[in-house]
Amino acid sequence: RIINTGTNAVAVVWPSTPTRFVLQQNTDLNTTNWFSVGTVPTDDGTNISVIVSPAAGNRFFRLKWL
């Protein structure tokens, strides 16, 4: 899920289980230039979340199984 935090940012949230997922981002879906989001995720035991600040242009996210 992507949730508006109300502070000019969003939270990207996914379930805590299964484990071993990493959040990646890319600015262009026509390339393979995915890279890990630099923010350390927070795990509350139910959900993992990452707060992402806005950037100019498009940004796409995916969860990649390690």
Secondary structure, DSSP 8 states (H G I E B T S, - for coil): -EEE-SSS-EEEEEES-S--EEEEEES-TTS---EE-SS--EE-SSEEEEEE---SS--EEEEEE-
